[in-house]
């Protein structure tokens, strides 16, 4: 291997690795392919000289068929040639500023089974894209390299076109073996392949982490507290060490431009039938071709992505740096390039690959405060389409063809660039604060009594996100990495405004804001609970009212009766009608809960007792009446006006037990010696054991209830069954 260096840069290629066949081949049949033989040694580069003298197109080759060489032109051929192993090839020529001016086609023999491939046309993008004065300047002109897989023989043919443009001098085939001079793998470096594509394209929300740091919140006291912001995430990429770049062939250190304003999208114009398991080998082959064949300092692209979505670091110098590449003639400065491995003239890239290109665009362009959806102007450093000094306006995500006379990156991929711009320059989509774990939502506000975890979601893939900021009362209190969807907030009591802001990798952001009330104080009972007797049937039970007043500054969420049964009482009610068992203690418990989840339970226990009519002090005339409808089978009845009964008792509530009939009269009631009103016992139907009057007091005490018969014409009688009281 003869290598010479000028100014520390490789400028010559391997010589003597294969014999060049020149001249015109004529005859009635194509030359017979050589016999299949096992491969021998493995040089990194082999060259085969290609003829540049006009001659007749070889018969029987269908070389002038549409879509191959120029119909009607003349052709030259290189007979089938056994070679050392190679997997990638391209055509190169001496002058990097010369165009090919014709067509080169090749076919190769597979090393595994000896089968010959179909003829392939090598695509030429014109003159060398290397920036003038850079470490890549000079070198050789070239076609795009083609990945052909492990091969050990090659046949070539050249169409000279219509003769108006001669073939360039020094035309040759360069055969690259990406596994020669292979550096040792770096310990701990993962092997690239299809499995890496998930990390390259980004995890979806369903796979996002829900963990996060905690913030000891002090509300407004947090203002001014330093918050560590996660570094802006770089795309998940197979590093140069990961794809085993040959750093020994890179002679000069990387060069840098000032910023990245445009990302140029290329395709490598190789076939699409490669295995993604070979992607790292393809990248190594392209590096070897760009350095050994083109004479550049390193691989020309800043990034490469295979059809499975695995992203590879291209030219060295730092993924996060504006490395000057050799990719887009006239516009290598202020730009970066990503090449999709394959040919996308008639075949679109997958959704995964679109996401990866968008991620790289958002990362590289957004790094300098630009949106991928914008346009900008660059000044050409010189090229076939745009002479030096020409100011050209580009989309910030542009195809290679926008800058030069080329079909790259293929019609199908070029048609997808609008979608890619939208993905790369958009704001986080579908962003919302789904809930706050540990808090209860009431209307638009959340209420909590302790730490909370706001939980947010977005439909934008994690790979296109930067970070999430959590802002409380105007101050950033937490900054979560892009894979997180929650963080812990521990805030002081009071009302707060919580905002979660999502940042796209492009720099655009969207926010969601919620009110949060932190309340650690339980509800209070300003009255009750208390039990009062009420009117109604006394047949087997005693009708009662349960009364209370519960309040909370932040608002009540619920009030529930938990004993003797479970009843939802609502938040606005102040009384509940129930019953109690006579002669037996009953406990009523009420639990009040506020919106934050604080609770307070209050209880009251009362026993209903019956004081019969026989235990009273009486005046006037009273007669005994019997019947199954009366307590104990009997009651006292009076038809004499002024007749009275008096009960003296200790309790908190009392009700009068009597009968209602169509002929019943009226009673005057006195409580503790004061007139309390008249009770009319007349009704259309007859009902015994009825609580016809009730009175309650704030606390248990000794009271006197006296009833006096009020004579009424036609309704003289009243039947009394006793007095019910609560103790």
Secondary structure, DSSP 4 states (H G I P E B T S, - for coil): ----EETTEE-----SSS----S---SSSPPPPPPP-------SEEEEE---S--PPPTTS-TTSTTSSPTT--EEEEEEEEEEEEEEEEEEES-TTS---SEEEEEEEETTT-PBPPPEEPP--SS--PPTTSTTSSS-EEPPPEEEEEEEEEEEEEE-TTSSSPPPTT-EEEEE-TTTTPPPPPTTPPPPSGGGHHHHH---GGGSB----EEE--GGGGTT---PPPPPPPPP-B-TTTTT--GGG--S---B-S---EEEEEE----S---GGGHHHHHHHHHHIIIIIT--SS-S-SEEE-TT--EEE-SSS-TTS-B--S-STT--TTEEEEEESS--SSSPPPHHHHHHHHHHHHHHHHTTT--TTSEEEEE-S--SSS-TT-EEEEESEEEGGGTSSS-TT-HHHHHTHHHHHHHHHPPPTT-EEEEEEEEEEETTEEEEEEEEEEEEE-SS-GGGEEEEEEEETTEEEEEEETTB-EEEEE--SEEEEEEEEEEETTS-EEEEEEEEEE--PPPEEEEEEEEEE-SEE-SSSEEEEEEEEEE-TT-EEEEEEEESS-EE--SS--EEEEEE-BTSEEEEEEEEEETTS-EEEEEEEEEEEEE-GGGSEEES--EEEE-TTSGGGEEEEE-STT-EEEEEEEEEEEEEEEEEBTTB-EEEEEETTEEEEEEE-B-SS-EEEEEEEEEEEEEEEEEEEEEEEE--TT--BEEEEEEEEE-
